[in-house]
């Protein structure tokens, strides 16, 4: 029997003599690739090249060959001599020949430290039993390194739309007498103007308010001469600006405001007319008649004449509608800076219900304390439960706390409120963590675009399915233990070590262990010894794992290796 070698090379065994004295079958050679056997995608593939030497099988002989993996029998194959009858692979007597045996079998825990044996029976003719194989070990089993994959499926927190600085506006309105652009003193006593004056005073002392522009728009009502109304609307815009500047001066808030004013005379306000008309108490038929006149008569003089001919209807318009249109609107546009991070944290504790949804979601990102995150997301869910993000984020924190059942309920609720890729990814994480790979893959397929977490989660499933190149691709550019594992399983042990050394697992027990495995695959005894020592120092359970790990098979008798694991 030839000496075994580590993964990737063949192990060859010569079958022993038959249990009987009949020389029907002899000196078969078995080449197993790979040896030790390997588990991939929940299965173990057994591939054996069987070589029959010259005159290795008698012409009328029939052999039933059955490999055994531990106590589990694999499929039986039949080999026939050139003159034997029946179904099977025929091997010529004088030249001999070859046969390739293949089988797949679902992995069982007992395979980890099993032997691959070959046994069988030999017949001369169809019925006469002549003998049985001597059971012969032809390979070791099983490398189960893919089981090292971390099932750390990642969930996604839905993002907030928080803006520290928001553009706001404040509007006040000044009304004018018919045909006039003079601001009446009583107008400055109206509530909206008084409130505007108070706002300007408060803004002066508020460092979080920065006025960007003050837009003053003048309007005229749609009666009278059009050219005059156009000029009148411009004059009203000028008057509105002067009134605003006087208010700002009194509020001591006039610094630099001359430059921020924008004036616009809009002329006759037909849109405002329609709006006020629809909101009025006028009879619906009369409203419709007035609107038809406005829309059908393009000439301003004709239009006004038609309206005046309406009698009481025009009187109603002149008393209740037109006065509201003779105006200037003062719209102050400003940036409002919201709470600072520290203020948000303080308010979220003192009066959390005073925060809006985006503030709550953002504040939760300011802490790494999962309990505090959960508290904030629960407040958001209580006050803004119709937004899917609140349920999703509560579920994400519960998942991180390993409360899978509760997390799943919230992810399902989030997705029922809005079918979304983020919650689909998170439900996939639940399915993957519970072992339902088919469901996880289905959900991840629907979660594309939700984030890099989707690809990472698919990478875990790729390793479990034995698709290592796909896993490497899906893990992307971020260095992680799982990416290093995928690279090594894909045949790049040296690259895997670099990935681990750049990851958070650089000095973890599993990180050192994986680097020891990589060293074994590169026949680097010093690397095996140093990394295993470090791994076992971090986690004593790694000693027992290494002692039976077929990755280190060819070092099982090496004193340097046994000195660590015994």
C-alpha positions, 0 to 999 in steps of 0.5 A: 500500500502506498503512503497517503498524502494530503488533500488534492493528491490521490491515495492508492491501495492494493486490495488484499487476497480473497478470503478464499483460495480461488484466484478470481480477482487480485491486486486491484489498485484504488485511487481516491481523489481527494483523500481525505474525502471532503464535505461540500454542500452537505454532501460527500463525493466519493470518486475512486479510480479502480485499476485492474492489472493484467490478468487481474480478473478471471474471464468468468468472474463477477465481482460486486464491489461496495465502498463503505464510509464508516458504517454506511454502505455506498452504492454497489457496482458490478464488474464482469470478466470478459466471458461472464454474463450479467450487467456491469463493467466488463474488464478484459482478462489479459490487458486488464483495465480501469473503472471509475466509481462515483457516488454522492452521499449526504454528510453525517456527523459520523463521517468526520472521523471515518475511513473509506473502506472497500468490500465486496463479493466474488462469483465464478459464473452466475450463482456459485459464490467463491469468496469475499474481499478482505475489507481494505481501507482506501482513504480517510474521511472527512474534511468538514472545513466548510462547517466553519462558516459563521452563520452571522446573517446580517440585517439592515436598519432602514435609514432615516431622512434626518436633515440637520438644516431644513429650509422653512418659510414664514408668510405674512400678508398686507391688504390694500384698498381698491386702486391703492398701494399705501399700507394702512396703519390698521393693516400693521395691527392684523394678527399675521403682521403682529405675529410676523413682527414677533417672529422677526424679533425671536429670529434675531436672537435665535442662532439656529435661524438664518434668513436666506431671502424675503420674497414680496409679491404684489397682486391686483384684483381682476377688475379695472385697466390691465396696465394699471393693475400691472403697475399697481401690483408692482407698487404693492410689492414695493410697499410690502418691502418697505413695511417688512423692512420697517418691522425688521428694523423695530425687531432689530433684525434688519442686518443685511436684509436689503440684499435678501429682498426679491420683488415681483408684481404679478398683475391681476390674480386670476388663480387667486380669484378662482380659489377665493370664489370656490371657497366662498358662499356664492351659489354653485351655478353663479360660481360656474357662470363667473368661471366660464366668463373668465375662461372664455373672455380673453380680452380684459375689458370685455371680461370686466364688462361681462362681470359687471353685467352680472348685477348682484353677482358682481356686487358679491364679488366686489364686496367679498372676493376682490378685496382679498386679492388686493395684496402683497405677500411677504414670504421669508425663506430661512434655514432652521438648524435643528437639534445637535446630537447632544440635544437630541440625546437629551430630548429623547430621554426627557420628552421623546414624544416631542421628536418627529420620526426622522429625529427619533430614527437618527438619534438611534444611530448615535448609540451602540447600546442595543437596549437604548436603540430598541427604546428609541425605535419603540417610541418611533413605532408607537408614534409613527407605526404606519411607517414600515421603518419603525417595525423593521428597525425594532425587528433588527435590534431584536435580531441582534439580541437573538430574539428571533421569533419576535424579530420575525414578527416585526419584519413581517409587519414592516413588509406588510406595511410596505413591500420592501427589499430591506425587510425581505433581506431581514426575513432571509436572515431569519430563514438562514439562521434557522437553516431554511436555505431555500427560503433564505435564497428566495427572499434574498433574490427579492432583496436586491439593491437593499445593501451589501448585506444582501450579498454577504448573506448570499455568500454564506449560503454559497459556502453552505452550497459548496459554491466557493467562487460565488461566495468570494464574489458575494463577500465583496471587498470587505475583509471578514472571516467568511470571506477568508474561508471562502477564498481558502475553500476556493483554493487560495490559501495564501490570499485567505491568510491576508484576508483574515489578517485584515479582518476583525478575526485577525487574533480570534480563536477561529481566525488563528485556526483558519490560518493554521488550516491554510498553513496545512494546505501549504505544507507549512508546519511552522505556520500550523504550530504557531497558529494552533498555539494562538488559537488554543490559547484563545479557546481551549476547545480548539485543541480537541477539534484540531486533534481529529481534523483531517486537514492536519492528517499528515501531521497526526504523527508529527511530534510538533503537532501532537505536542500541541493537541495531545 
